[in-house]
C-alpha cells in the first residue's frame, strides 16, 4: 500500500499513511494534503484576476463594481466604494480577498466583484 504514497516532504520517510484526506508521516508527525502538494509543484502560485481581467497583488487598491448586500445586516456596500490595501488569500468558497472596508469593517470579498484602480 505504501508503494503508491509519496514519501514525507520533511524527513523523506517512506512509511507515510493516509488519515482521512491527509497524508501523515509516523516518524516526524508531519501532515499534508496530497492534492495541495502536487498543485504547488506543477502549477506554481495561483494568479487572481479582478472583474475585468487585471492581475491583483497584495496591497492593491480596488473599487467595488456592484452593490454588495452584507449577510445578516441591512448594510450595503455601494458601487464605487474604494477598498485599500487588500490581501490575497485562499478563502472559503470563491472569496479570495481579505480587506477592511471603511464604515463596514474587516471582511472577505470575491475578486469577481472588484476592479483594480
C-alpha positions in Angstrom: 0.0 0.0 0.0 2.8 2.5 0.8 4.2 2.0 -2.8 1.7 4.4 -4.2 2.0 7.1 -1.4 4.7 9.7 -1.7 7.5 10.0 0.9 7.3 12.6 3.6 8.4 16.0 2.2 10.1 16.9 5.6 12.1 13.8 6.6 11.8 11.7 3.4 10.3 8.8 5.4 8.7 6.1 3.2 6.3 5.0 5.9 3.5 7.6 5.2 -0.1 6.6 5.6 -3.5 8.2 4.8 -5.7 9.6 7.6 -8.9 11.0 6.0 -7.9 13.4 3.3 -4.4 13.9 4.7 -1.1 12.1 4.4 0.8 11.6 7.7 4.4 10.7 8.5 4.7 8.5 11.6 8.3 9.4 12.1 8.1 13.2 12.2 4.3 13.7 12.6 4.2 15.9 9.5 0.7 16.1 7.9 0.0 17.4 4.4 -2.7 17.2 1.7 -1.6 15.1 -1.3 -3.5 17.3 -3.8 -2.0 20.6 -2.4 1.5 19.1 -2.7 1.1 18.2 -6.4 -0.6 21.5 -7.3 2.1 23.6 -5.7 4.9 21.8 -7.7 3.2 21.7 -11.0 1.3 25.0 -11.5 3.0 27.4 -9.2 1.2 30.2 -7.3 -2.3 31.0 -8.3 -3.0 34.2 -10.3 -6.0 36.1 -9.1 -7.7 38.5 -11.5 -10.4 41.2 -11.0 -13.7 41.5 -12.8 -12.1 43.0 -15.9 -9.0 40.7 -16.0 -6.3 42.7 -14.3 -3.9 40.7 -12.1 -4.3 41.6 -8.4 -1.5 41.7 -5.9 -1.2 42.2 -2.1 -1.5 45.9 -1.2 -3.6 47.0 -4.3 -6.5 49.4 -4.1 -9.7 48.2 -5.7 -13.2 49.5 -6.2 -16.4 47.5 -5.9 -18.2 47.1 -9.2 -21.7 46.1 -7.9 -23.8 46.7 -4.8 -23.0 44.0 -2.2 -25.5 43.1 0.5 -23.9 42.1 3.7 -25.3 38.8 5.1 -27.1 39.3 8.4 -27.2 43.1 8.2 -29.2 45.8 6.4 -25.9 47.5 5.3 -24.9 47.6 1.6 -21.5 48.3 0.1 -22.2 50.6 -2.8 -20.8 50.6 -6.3 -17.5 52.6 -6.4 -16.5 52.0 -2.8 -12.7 52.1 -2.6 -11.0 49.3 -0.7 -7.4 49.9 0.1 -4.5 47.6 1.0 -6.1 44.2 0.0 -4.6 40.9 0.9 -4.9 37.8 -1.4 -5.9 34.6 0.4 -7.3 31.2 -0.3 -10.6 31.8 1.5 -13.8 30.0 1.8 -15.6 29.3 -1.5 -14.7 31.9 -4.1 -13.7 34.6 -1.5 -10.0 35.3 -2.3 -9.6 38.9 -1.0 -9.2 39.8 2.7 -9.7 43.5 3.4 -11.1 46.2 5.6 -14.0 48.2 4.1 -14.4 51.8 5.6 -17.6 52.0 7.6 -18.2 48.3 7.5 -15.1 46.6 8.9 -13.0 43.5 8.0 -14.4 41.1 5.5 -13.6 38.8 2.6 -14.6 39.6 -1.0 -14.7 37.8 -4.3 -12.2 39.0 -6.9 -15.1 38.9 -9.4 -16.8 41.9 -7.7 -13.8 44.3 -7.7 -11.8 46.3 -10.2 -8.2 47.4 -9.7 -7.5 51.1 -9.7 
